[in-house]
Amino acid sequence: MDPAATVPHVHVGATSDLILTLAGDEAAFTPEGRALVRVMLTGTDPQWAQAMARTHRHAVPHARLRKWSVWQFLLRLADEEPRTVRQLIVPGAGWSPLAIDWLATNPHARAWELDIENVEAKRALVQKHARGVAPRWRNRPCDAADPGAVSSALSGSGWDATQPTTWVMEGLLYYIAPAAAISLIRTALASHPDSRMIAEVGLPYDSIHQPAGDACRDYHDQIARAIGRDHLHTHQPTELAAACGARVEAIMDPATASRLRGDSPPAFVHPLDSTQRVVLLAPAISLG
Ligand SMILES: C[S@@+](CC[C@H](N)C(=O)[O-])C[C@H]1O[C@@H](n2cnc3c(N)ncnc32)[C@H](O)[C@@H]1O
C-alpha cells in the first residue's frame, strides 16, 4: 500500500522522523547522540515514517550510509583543517543528533541548527537529554530557502562570521528549489574562504542504473505527495558546485561507503546503483 495514501498530508518536518526511523541508532556516533536518538524516536509520531520504511527497503541502508559519509567528511576536515569544524551550522537539522555528536567529540566546537519545524520540541529535548553540550548548541526557526532569513537567524546567535564554518545540509536540498539552493550555498561559503559545506544531493533519476533510478523516483514521489509538493529536487553535484562558485573537494556514493565500512554483503555494489551523493564543497573563488 502507498504509505502516502494512509496519511493524506504530513508536514515537511515529518521527513526528519523518517530519516531517524530509517537510520535508528546508526544516526549517531557517540553515546550522547545515541541517547538523544532514543528519546526522539519515542517523542515523535513516526507512523508515516514506519510505513515508508517498510515499503522502501533501500531507504534504510541509504539513510545509514549517508550519516556515515557525512561523519567521515567531518572527521577528515577535523584532521586536515581543524579550524573549519569549530563552528558547525546545520540547516534543515530536523531531529538529527549530528551537532550533538560533534560537540560531544570536540570540546571547543559550537553548533547552530536551523529548521522550519520542530524547533522548540528539539530544543527541549537537547536541554533535557544533552545537558553537557547544550550550552554550546543553539537552534533557530528559519526558512533555509531564504538566504536573507539564514543570515538574520544567525545574527546575534553567537556565530562568528569572521571565522571558518562547516555547513552540513543533509536531506535538505530535496526540498529547496535550485535557484534558492544555489543562493543558500553561495551565502554559506561566502562567509569565509576556508569555510566548507558537506551536502547531500540526489542525482537525476535517469542518470543511474535502472531499476534503481525508478525506485528512487518512486520513493521521492511518495514523500513529495505526502508533504503536498509536485516533486523533490535533484542535482548533478559538479554543475551545482559550478553554479555556486564552489568546487567539489570530495564526493561519496553509497557503494563506496559500503565498501569502506566493510559491509557484508554491501547494500550497494556500483556507484550508479544509487542517486545519493554526499559532497564536500569549498569556495572556488572569492564569494564575499
Ligand atoms: C529529510 S529531513 C532531514 C533531517 C536531518 N538533516 C537528517 O538528515 O536527519 C529534512 C529536514 O529539512 C527541513 N526543511 C525542509 N525545508 C526546509 C526549509 N526551507 N528551511 C529549513 N528547513 C527545512 C525539514 O523540516 C526536515 O527537518
PDBQT file of the ligand as one rigid body, heavy atoms in Angstrom, charges set to zero:
ROOT
HETATM    1  C1  LIG A 301      14.733  14.674   5.379  1.00  0.00    +0.000 C 
HETATM    2  S1  LIG A 301      14.739  15.701   6.798  1.00  0.00    +0.000 S 
HETATM    3  C2  LIG A 301      16.455  15.659   7.201  1.00  0.00    +0.000 C 
HETATM    4  C3  LIG A 301      16.736  15.921   8.650  1.00  0.00    +0.000 C 
HETATM    5  C4  LIG A 301      18.219  15.803   9.039  1.00  0.00    +0.000 C 
HETATM    6  N1  LIG A 301      19.049  16.732   8.326  1.00  0.00    +0.000 N 
HETATM    7  C5  LIG A 301      18.721  14.406   8.817  1.00  0.00    +0.000 C 
HETATM    8  O1  LIG A 301      19.334  14.141   7.796  1.00  0.00    +0.000 OA
HETATM    9  O2  LIG A 301      18.488  13.564   9.695  1.00  0.00    +0.000 OA
HETATM   10  C6  LIG A 301      14.543  17.327   6.098  1.00  0.00    +0.000 C 
HETATM   11  C7  LIG A 301      14.528  18.421   7.131  1.00  0.00    +0.000 C 
HETATM   12  O3  LIG A 301      14.588  19.679   6.421  1.00  0.00    +0.000 OA
HETATM   13  C8  LIG A 301      13.666  20.581   6.983  1.00  0.00    +0.000 C 
HETATM   14  N2  LIG A 301      13.321  21.565   5.948  1.00  0.00    +0.000 N 
HETATM   15  C9  LIG A 301      12.644  21.383   4.797  1.00  0.00    +0.000 A 
HETATM   16  N3  LIG A 301      12.565  22.529   4.111  1.00  0.00    +0.000 NA
HETATM   17  C10 LIG A 301      13.211  23.464   4.848  1.00  0.00    +0.000 A 
HETATM   18  C11 LIG A 301      13.476  24.845   4.674  1.00  0.00    +0.000 A 
HETATM   19  N4  LIG A 301      13.032  25.508   3.593  1.00  0.00    +0.000 N 
HETATM   20  N5  LIG A 301      14.182  25.506   5.628  1.00  0.00    +0.000 NA
HETATM   21  C12 LIG A 301      14.623  24.839   6.731  1.00  0.00    +0.000 A 
HETATM   22  N6  LIG A 301      14.410  23.530   6.947  1.00  0.00    +0.000 NA
HETATM   23  C13 LIG A 301      13.710  22.852   6.024  1.00  0.00    +0.000 A 
HETATM   24  C14 LIG A 301      12.504  19.718   7.414  1.00  0.00    +0.000 C 
HETATM   25  O4  LIG A 301      11.684  20.370   8.379  1.00  0.00    +0.000 OA
HETATM   26  C15 LIG A 301      13.246  18.496   7.957  1.00  0.00    +0.000 C 
HETATM   27  O5  LIG A 301      13.566  18.645   9.323  1.00  0.00    +0.000 OA
ENDROOT
TORSDOF 0
